[in-house]
């Protein structure tokens, strides 16, 4: 009876806990198997080892893939944040003809299946006789990252006080000067958060990279090629653990910058605005 | 003649717009053109033909794959949205402090490599997998269950996991926007919790539910990693075939026709869902 009463009162909390357990179930296994001594990915665990991490240090192909992914991620982050800044600023500050259509078109990759984006770019590059390289991957990644950047930066621009700009213009600054001296410092946290998130998205992206990568593979494409070999799996788990730790770190940093930006503009820092809009 | 503001806005938005035109509109137009061409061993035959579309619509293998992809995607969408709703409700109505932290907690697992997450489901659901060993260890089953890996179930479970935050977040946003005084009003007017939920909360949350449905439905049709890793033979979807046509089979025009066919079908289903949502909202102002 007592149990039933507790259950009926707290069933939502119980459900939420189970759901979070479901969400974390696969991720928790990653470090477990990364440090497990057995080379077979199955329970029971056999013992502790860091062997799989040292295997990673010796794999040349992996280092090359990491290097490629970092280059792709960095360039993608910079280009998509610049494009995202333009779009977000125009969207928040100005009214112009066909605004809804133009903004909708820029945000379209958000709802397009990645395989369509990948296939479309592949076909175009093939027709133009463009060789596949890390640049074709960057081209695709920028396309899917711009909408995220726009979403993050438009909330940064939204909090901007229009009077500050006008004051700066009245005091004789040029438009460009106002941007660098007034607007940019205020949206800087948003810019950094956009850089971090687009970098993380590019680092994890597989489908576009799979279609558009040439001989220089990115990290997810390398992982895909390793999944076929059972002997390689433990070191893939170790690699995944490192990646997870890095992604979480980057995200916490990004979130921290987002909150700072909110605080700087006097918004409620704990609000969830900008997290999704 | 454009106003000064309009000109400024257009100038500012032109770089991202040009990029999207160049890298999205042009490629999409190219795919459409491609789908009317045909592959002649190594060369492309650029005579316009409907052959690819005829194949896509009449050859049983493609029809089976397209229908199965739709079935799986719709199933995944229903499961994901149904599972996500109570979670979003919990976040919006029960969590009083640290909401942002909870949201963060929900999104963290999704920043692990997608490939690895799908692969880990294979580890969980497999014959000697985590789930089977755990259930056997507890004495709940005598021999490993085989119906959970390498079939449609595995694809649904894995995708319902992969798209969870994309369903939770829009529903959460819609629930957050609900004016709490409306709920009190319903209560004062004599509605019980259940009636209140169905007459006030759910209709007002509908835009979020619709958004979640579309956000999950559209990309799942395009996934080919999950079916390949956990789907087995009967779990293969149309995207696997598209990938094969662009890769091993070397028939890009057919691949393009298949891609466009599935996109058009998904787009029309999405449109129907969107219209249904608007109609629903129109009825309950």
Interface residues (C-beta under 8 A of the other chain):
Chain A: X12 X13 X15 X16 X19 X20 X22 X23 X24 X25 X26 X27 X29 X30 X33 X41 X42 X43 X44 X82 X83 X84 X86 X87 X89 X90 X91 X93 X94 X95 X96 X97 X99 X102 X103 X105 X106 X108 X109 X111 X112 X113 X114 X115 X116 X117 X119 X120 X121 X122 X123 X124 X126 X127 X139 X140 X142 X143 X146 X150 X200 X204 X206 X207 X211 X220 X223 X224 X227 X236 X237 X240 X243 X244 X247 X248 X251 X255 X270 X271 X272 X275 X276 X277
Chain B: X2 X5 X6 X7 X8 X9 X10 X12 X13 X14 X15 X16 X17 X19 X20 X23 X24 X25 X26 X27 X28 X30 X31 X34 X83 X86 X87 X89 X90 X91 X94 X98 X99 X100 X103 X104 X105 X106 X107 X108 X109 X111 X112 X113 X114 X115 X116 X117 X119 X120 X121 X123 X124 X126 X128 X129 X130 X133 X134 X161 X164 X169 X170 X172 X173 X176 X214 X215 X218 X219 X221 X222 X223 X224 X225 X229 X239 X242 X243 X246 X252 X255 X256 X259 X263 X266
